[in-house]
Amino acid sequence: MTLTTTASLIGAAYQDGRGVAAFNAINLETVEAIATGAESANRPVIVQISENAVRYHGGLAPLAQAAIAVASGSTMPISLHLDHATDERLVGIAVDLGFSSVMYDASHLPYEDNLTRTAAVARRCHDRGAHIEAELGEVGGKAMDRACRDHGVHAAGVRTDPAEAAAFVASTGVDALAVAVGSSHKMTTRDAALDEALIAKIRRAVDVPLVLHGSSGVSDDGLRAAIAAGMTKINVATQLNKAFTAAVREALETDPALVDQRRYLGAGRDAMAAETARLLTVISSR
């Protein structure tokens, strides 16, 4: 199957009132795990590569080309998305490489600066046929989130305001909006309390799909409730990293003499694939 577009996956889910999963990949093994999990669950998926992963590898092209190859050989529809890009040049590189969507993140800036910069990036993306996601409010767990560090992600000042969200979408022309409703990045426990009433208010105010970042910290029932309240794109990274790392740790502890990377990375890949499939059945209902 050829690589599909994020716009098609999100658009179909949005129209049907269901969720679509977006899972972060860090290396080839994690891309393969996501693709294998999607095939096992018989669900489409969005593979995301973050700016942090790009920095880790020293560039986007190697991992992007590997992800395109894996997605193109999959039996399920898979799209490729650039996640949390703050570097506008990286957005252009991603589109050049074949990414059908990007998330440009200027949420750490004052509202007017976020709006102005996002609108400019959105125009360039649309000129090249790319789908763009932005963020309004501050989802905790990012190093740049000063307000979240000082006050916590549950403080009213960092939540997304519905009226402001509507104005932001109208002014920037973005295709999807990530909103702050109580989740936080990098959570290793799944006890985040989402504001479902706020999700519903934002959904009524905004005419583009909503995106939940920090979904690893949300329980299965919480994810289902968030989708029912109006979320469409559900981003997961840490929960999958937990599964991968736990399996690698177990393999190395079971056999302290183990040096063949394929054996412990393979264990991690298999565990992540299983958790990918499980989460897909929670997020992407039929």
GIMOCOR-V88713 format. One record per backbone hydrogen bond with DSSP energy under -0.5 kcal/mol. CO is the residue of the C=O (numbers start at 1). NH is the residue of the N-H. If there is no record, write none. Layout:
co = {CO & CO}
nh = {NH & NH}
This chain:
co = {5 & 6 & 7 & 8 & 9 & 10 & 11 & 12 & 13 & 13 & 14 & 20 & 21 & 22 & 23 & 27 & 28 & 29 & 30 & 31 & 32 & 33 & 34 & 35 & 36 & 37 & 38 & 38 & 45 & 45 & 46 & 46 & 47 & 48 & 49 & 50 & 51 & 52 & 53 & 54 & 54 & 60 & 61 & 62 & 63 & 64 & 65 & 66 & 67 & 68 & 69 & 71 & 77 & 78 & 79 & 80 & 80 & 81 & 81 & 82 & 83 & 84 & 85 & 86 & 87 & 87 & 88 & 89 & 90 & 91 & 92 & 93 & 94 & 94 & 95 & 100 & 101 & 102 & 102 & 103 & 103 & 104 & 106 & 110 & 111 & 112 & 113 & 114 & 115 & 116 & 117 & 118 & 119 & 120 & 121 & 122 & 123 & 124 & 125 & 125 & 126 & 131 & 132 & 132 & 133 & 134 & 136 & 137 & 138 & 139 & 140 & 142 & 144 & 145 & 146 & 147 & 148 & 152 & 155 & 155 & 156 & 158 & 161 & 162 & 163 & 164 & 165 & 166 & 167 & 168 & 169 & 175 & 176 & 177 & 178 & 179 & 180 & 181 & 183 & 184 & 189 & 192 & 194 & 195 & 196 & 197 & 198 & 199 & 200 & 201 & 202 & 209 & 210 & 210 & 211 & 211 & 212 & 214 & 214 & 215 & 217 & 219 & 220 & 221 & 222 & 223 & 224 & 225 & 226 & 226 & 227 & 230 & 232 & 232 & 233 & 233 & 234 & 235 & 236 & 237 & 237 & 238 & 239 & 240 & 241 & 242 & 243 & 244 & 245 & 246 & 247 & 248 & 249 & 250 & 251 & 255 & 259 & 260 & 260 & 261 & 262 & 263 & 264 & 265 & 266 & 267 & 268 & 269 & 270 & 271 & 272 & 273 & 274 & 275 & 276 & 277 & 278 & 279 & 280 & 283 & 283}
nh = {9 & 10 & 11 & 12 & 13 & 14 & 15 & 16 & 17 & 18 & 17 & 234 & 46 & 236 & 48 & 31 & 32 & 33 & 34 & 35 & 36 & 37 & 38 & 39 & 40 & 41 & 42 & 43 & 47 & 79 & 23 & 48 & 81 & 25 & 83 & 54 & 55 & 56 & 57 & 58 & 59 & 64 & 65 & 66 & 67 & 68 & 69 & 70 & 71 & 72 & 73 & 74 & 45 & 4 & 47 & 100 & 101 & 49 & 83 & 103 & 51 & 86 & 105 & 88 & 90 & 91 & 92 & 93 & 94 & 95 & 96 & 97 & 98 & 99 & 98 & 131 & 82 & 104 & 133 & 85 & 105 & 106 & 109 & 114 & 115 & 116 & 117 & 118 & 119 & 120 & 121 & 122 & 123 & 124 & 125 & 126 & 127 & 128 & 128 & 130 & 129 & 102 & 175 & 176 & 104 & 178 & 180 & 139 & 140 & 142 & 185 & 145 & 146 & 149 & 150 & 151 & 152 & 155 & 158 & 159 & 159 & 138 & 165 & 166 & 167 & 168 & 169 & 170 & 171 & 172 & 173 & 209 & 134 & 211 & 136 & 181 & 160 & 195 & 140 & 187 & 191 & 194 & 196 & 199 & 200 & 201 & 202 & 203 & 204 & 205 & 206 & 177 & 232 & 233 & 179 & 213 & 235 & 184 & 217 & 218 & 192 & 223 & 224 & 225 & 226 & 227 & 228 & 229 & 230 & 231 & 230 & 210 & 20 & 234 & 212 & 235 & 22 & 215 & 24 & 240 & 241 & 242 & 243 & 244 & 245 & 246 & 247 & 248 & 249 & 250 & 251 & 252 & 253 & 254 & 255 & 258 & 261 & 263 & 264 & 265 & 266 & 267 & 268 & 269 & 270 & 271 & 272 & 273 & 274 & 275 & 276 & 277 & 278 & 279 & 280 & 281 & 282 & 283 & 284 & 19 & 285}
